Amino acid sequence: MYHVPGCPLWPCGSQRSDAAFAAETGDLRSVVDEEGIVTVISVPQAFNEEELYVDLRSIFAHPLFLKCEGFNFAGSIKLKAASEMVEAADRDGVLTPDSILVESSSGNLGVALSMIAASKGYRFVCVTDSRCNLSTRLLMEALGSEVHVISDPDAAGGFLGARIDYVRALCASDDRYVWLNQYTNQGNWQAHYRTTAPAIARQFPQLDVLFVGAGTTGTLMGCARWFREWHRPVRIVAIDSFGSVIFGGRPGRRMIPGLGMTVRPPLLDESYVDEVVRVEEADAIRACHRLARRGFLFGGSTGTVVSGAMDWLSRHDTGGLTAVAIAPDLGERYLDTVYQSNWVEAMYGNDVLRDDADARVQACHQTAF
Ligand SMILES: Cc1ncc(COP(=O)(O)O)c(C=O)c1O
């Protein structure tokens, strides 16, 4: 286990030093006893499991390693972006003791910021919309945050514009509000450039293809930029939902939070993306249920990424191919949606989870740049 100097996240997991090793920072201590390394933290953002993968070959019959990003106290990959953005704002003097953080989030970034704000003693207001899961909202409130739920979509039919208008109005009303703005903040992608991509490369030095879901595109751009500089080519395949306009196309209804946008993300630079696979939400739901039947309960966007990756792999020669996909969170926050049959049938029709339909994880469409 190694400590990255200056890194607010500790890459926990399988990398262990045989030598007696002890590291100490203000936030985290690592001590070695006869059993191995014990990690001791004093702030929740100091811990993140960076080295856990699920081998999906036996479930989906294609070679794919799924990097699990949900094992930290915020429960999702958004801990990384939240930590990076708050640390930078702290460092740059943007935050003062009476600052009130405010952010537009579909949920996971809001939970991560709630956790960090509680840990650092800041107030936090999350502006979300009616697609945010109830459990996610309750989590933020339990961590002491205020949650504003926008229920009326903007003129384009999405919620993002309405959420951002609300954030801007709050900031204009009181200069204690600080909007880190995950949609434009460079720390969003830099977090993944610094942590996620090198962690994958360490475990998979022969990586051929990486599947990354796209929301703000922070994860996608951080990984894509890092692998562009890697010593061998890695194909970067972005996964998006139908109904999202990130890579063009028509806007449409999307119920799975996290992936997709109703506007083009300001962080996106398409020149780093080799291909895009778009996934129907019904196929994402089927992938989630297929994983759950094998004991792996992942979030809806993981179903989207896995479904898109399997579609891609089924159309390519996978002999000797090393492929990794990123799972942004776990499934507990989706018990009343993705894993609730009434909700699923109401959203996607009565047949969506029929066994024969379940067996095929396809109907994705591909766009090559
Ligand atoms: C569950 C989930 N999946 C995927 C994403 C997309 O990540 P990014 O914003 O880095 O594109 C998010 C972002 O909020 C998310 O919450």
The ligand as an ORCA input file, in Angstrom:
! r2SCAN-3c Opt
* xyz 0 1
  C     -23.970      6.808    -11.030
  C     -23.140      7.647    -11.950
  N     -22.665      7.112    -13.050
  C     -21.938      7.835    -13.928
  C     -21.664      9.153    -13.719
  C     -20.919      9.933    -14.762
  O     -19.684     10.368    -14.377
  P     -19.062     11.690    -14.988
  O     -19.848     12.837    -14.445
  O     -17.648     11.686    -14.541
  O     -19.191     11.627    -16.485
  C     -22.150      9.727    -12.587
  C     -21.928     11.130    -12.350
  O     -22.576     11.753    -11.533
  C     -22.917      8.976    -11.671
  O     -23.438      9.521    -10.562
*
